[in-house]
Amino acid sequence: MKTQLSAKSLEQEGARDGEGVSSAVLGAGTCDLSGTPKVGQAEVSTTRPGAATYRLLTYNVPRCVGLDRRHAPDRIARVIEQFDPHLVALQEVESRNPRTGHVDQAQVISDILQTEFHYHPARLRGAATFGNAIFSRLPMRMIRSAILPGLPRLPVQSRGALWVSIALEDVNLQIINTHLGLLSRERVLQADSLVGDEWLSHPECRRQPRILCGDFNATAASRVYRLFMESLRDVQRENGDIPESTWPSFFPILRYDHVFVDPRIRVCRVRVPRTPLTALASDHLPLVLDFQILKEPPVDVPGGGPPSSWPSTRVRSSGGPR
C-alpha cells in the first residue's frame, strides 16, 4: 500500500460510491493530496508541506459472524480491503473459541491484509478470548491495553481498550480503540477512565495527535459522547451535515460507532459505506476516515494553540456516574 493516497484513487472511489454504494462523504476540511487544503479553507498554513493523507477504518465485527450466521473472517477482510486503509480498528474479535472453530480471527485478517496487529482480549474463557484489535501497515508500537472499569455487582461483560502509537512523518499518532458496555452507568465509568491520566490525558498521549475510536454503544445525545466532545471532535460533524448511522447494518438508525480526533488532525473525508457486502458481513457498518496531521492546530478550533495551552482531556476527578 502507498503511504499517501493518490488523487486518482480517491476519484475512482468517488465513482464507485456513485455506483451503488451509499455513503456519507463529509467535505469540511477537504484536503488535496499534496497536503494543502483546497482554496477557501482558512487553515491553509497549518498543514505540513507535502503532508500525506492517511486512512483509518473502525468496524465492529461480532465474532466475524454475519447476518447470514456464517463465520467468515475472510469476508471481514474483504470488506476492509475494499477501502485500502492504512489503519484498522476492530471490535468484537474472537480467538480460539469452539463456537467459531478455534480460529484466531485477528491472525487470519492480518494475514490477508498483510499487516501487523495488536490484540487485547477483554474477556477470557479458558483458551478462548474476545476483544479489540488494531491492524497497521505503518510502524506500530503498543503502549497500553487494559480492562476498563465495570459494575462488579452486576453480571455484565468486561470491556477493554487498546492504545497504540503509529509512526507518521515526524510525529507519533496515538490511537485508542475501545468497545464500551451496554449499560449507561458502566459506560460513564469507562468513558471517565478513558479521558483520565492512564489514557487520553497521559503525557505520552497528550503530546501527540490523538484518535479515539470504536463502538461506544452511545449516541450523540449521551453523557458519554458529551464527555469526549469536551476536548475532542467528532469527525462526522466536521461540516455540519447530518451524520450517518452505523447500526443495524441492514437498516441503520443509530450511531454507536464514532471516531474522535484532537485539533492536530485534519479531517479530509468521512464515509459510512453501505453495500450488499457491508450489510451482510456484520450488524454494524464500517466508518472510514481520511485525515492529515497538522503541524499546529488551527486557531479557530477549540483547543487550538500550542500544546501547552490545550485544555486537559480529563475534566472530572471522580470515576463515578453523574
N, C-alpha and C positions, 0 to 999 in steps of 0.2 A: 504494500500500500504506500502511496505517496504521502509524505507528512503533510504537505499543503494541498488542499483540494483545488482542482483546476476549475476555471470558469466554465470550460466546456462540459465538465462532468455535472456541474450544477444546472446548466442549461438542459442537459439530457434528462436529469432527474425531474426538472420542471415539466418537460414534455411528457415524461411518464406519469407525473401527477395528474396531468390533464387527460390521461388515457385510462380512466377507471380507478384511479387512486384518489380517494377523498382524504384530504389532509389540511391541517391548519398551517398556513405559512405566514408568520408574523414578520412584518417588514421593518419595524423601527430599529434603527441601528444597523441596517443592512450594510455589509462590508463588501467592497470589491476585493478581489483575491490578491491584489498587490499589497494589501494591508492598509489602504487608505479608504475611509468611508466615502460613499457617493456624495456628489456635490449637494450642498444644502444641509449637511449634517454639522451640528455645532461643535462636535468634539474631534475635528479633523486632526488637530495637533497631538492628540493623546494616544494615537495608535503607533505601535512600534514600526519604524520603516521596514517594509517588506515582511510584515508580520504574517505568519502562517494562519490559516483557518483550520480549526480542528473540529471533530465531530464526536459527540457523546450520545449514546443511546442508553436509556434506562427502561427496564422492562420487568414486570412481574410474570414469572413463567411457572405457575403452580405445578411443581414436580415434573415439568415438561410434559404434562398430560393435557391434551387439547380438549375442546368441547366435544369432539367425537370419541373421547375417553381413550384415545390411543397415546401410549407413552412414546414420545418421539423427540429426544434431544437434538437429533439431526434436523428436524423441522424447525426447531427454535433457532438453530444455527443458520438455517436457510433464510429465515426472516431477517436475522441480523445482517447476513451477507448482502442482502438487497440494498442496504444503506451504507455499507462500507465504512463503518465508524472506526475511529482510532481507539475509542474507549467505550467499554460496555459495562453497565452496572445491572446485575440481575438479582432478583429476589425470589425466594422460594425454590432454591436449587437443592436437589436431594442427592445423597450419595450412599451407595451400598445398602439400600433398603430392599427387602424382599419384594415389596409391592411393585417396585419398578425394576425388578430383575437384577438387583445388586449393582446397578450401573453407577459409575462415578460420572455424573452428568456434567460437572464443570470440566473434567478432563476431556470428555467427548467433545464438548463445544469448543474448548481450547484447541484441540487437535484439528478440528475442521476449520476454525478461523485462523489458525496458526498464530496464536497469541500466547503470551504468558498470562498467568492469572493468580489471584489470591482468593482464598475461600475461607469464610468464617462460619462454622456451624453454630446456629443459635439454639438448636435442640439436638440432643443425643439420645439414642435408644439402642443400646448395645453398640454394634459397629455402624449402625445407620445414623446418618446426620442430615440436617435440614437447615439451610441458612442463605447467606448472601455471598455473591462473588463479584469481583471486578476483573475484567479482561483488558489487556492493553497491548497495542503494537509498538508502544513507546516505552523507554526505560521506566520501570516502576519499582517502588520500594514500599513495603508495608510498614506503616507507622504504628497502628493500633487496631485491635479487634477485641470486642468485649460484649458481654450481655448487658442490656440496658435495664434500668430499674423496672420492677413489675409490682404486682399485687400478690404478696406471698400467701395471703389467706384465701385467695380465690384460685381455682384450678384453670388458670389461663396459660396459654403457650408463651414460653420465653421468647424475647425479641433481642436482636443484636444489631451492631453497627460495625462497619469495616472502613478504615481510613488508610488511604494510600497516598504516596507522593509521586507525581509524574514529572519527569524531567522534560520541560518545554523551553526552547530557546535559552534564555539566561535566568529563568525562574523555575521554581518547582510548584506545579499546580497541586493543590490539596483537594482530594475528592473523598467525601464521606458518603457511603451507600448504606441505607437503612431500610427497615420494614417495621413500622410501629404497630402497636397492638389494636385489638378490636374495641376495647372499652375506652371511653373518653378519659376516665380518671388515669388509667395507665399511660395513655398517650401523652397526657400533660407531664407526668413524671419523666417519661422518656425524652420528650422534647426539651424539658428543663435540663436534663443531663447533657443532651447534645449541644446546647448553647453554652454549656459550662466550661470550666477550665481544663477538663480532660479531653475535650473535643474541639469545637469551633473557636473557643477562646484560649486554647492552649497557645503559648508563644510561637511554637513551630508552625501552627496553622494560621494564626493571625498575621504573621509577617509575609505570607504568600497569598496569591489568588486562591479563592476557595469556592468549591461547588459542593452543595448538599443535595442529594437526590435519592429517589426511591419511592416506595409505596408507603404513604403516610396514613392511609385509612382515614383521611381527614380532608374535608373540602375547604374552600376559601372562606367559609363562614365560621370556621372553627377557631377555638382559642389557640390550638397548636399552630395553625397557619399564621395567625397574627403574631405569635411569639417569634417565629422565624423571620417574618417580614419586618420586624423592628430594626434589623441590621442587614438583611439580605434582600434580594429582589427575585420575584417570580418571573421566570423567563417568558411565560405565556402572557404576561401582562405588559410586555415592553412597548407595544404600540397602541394600547388601549382597546384592542379588539376583544371580542368575547372569546375566552379560552375554550379549547376543545376538551370534551370529556374523554376519559380513558377507560371507564368501566360501566357496564359489561361490554366486552368487545363486539358482540353481535348487535347491540343497540345501546351505545354509550350515553349515559345520562348523568354520571357523576365523575368528578375529577379528583381521584385519590392519589394519582401519581404526579409528582412535582419535581422540578429542578429549581433550586435557589442558588443564586450567584451573588458574589460581592462586587463592589464598584470597579474592581480591576478586570472584570470580564465584560467584553463587548458581545452582546447577543446579535448574531448575524441572521439567523433563521431558525424557526422552531416548527416542527411538524408532529402531528399525531396521525400516522398513516393508517388508513382504513382500506384494506384489500380483502379479498376472499381468504387469503392465507393468514393475515393477521387476525381476522375474525374467528378463525378456526383454531389456531395454534395455542391460544391462551385465552383466559377470560378477561385479561387486560390488553389494552393496546400499547404498543411501544411509544415512547416520547423521544424525539430526536432533536438535538440542539447542535447548531453550528456556531462557533464562537471564536473570538480572538482574545489575546492577552494585551491589555493596555499598559503603557509604560507608567501611567499615572491615572488615577480615577478622574473622570470628568467632573468639573466643579458644580455642575447642575444636578448631580446625582447625590442623594442623601448619603452621607459618609464620605463624600469627596474630600480631596486634600491629601496631604502627606500621611503615611501610615500612622505616625504618632498621634495624629489628630482624630483618627476614626473612633467612633463610639465602640465601647466594648460590646461584644456579642452577648455576653451574659448580662441580663437586665434584672434578674431576680436572684436572691440568695437562697431562698427556700426551695427544696425539691418537691414540696407537697402541692396538691391541686389547689386552685383558687377559683 
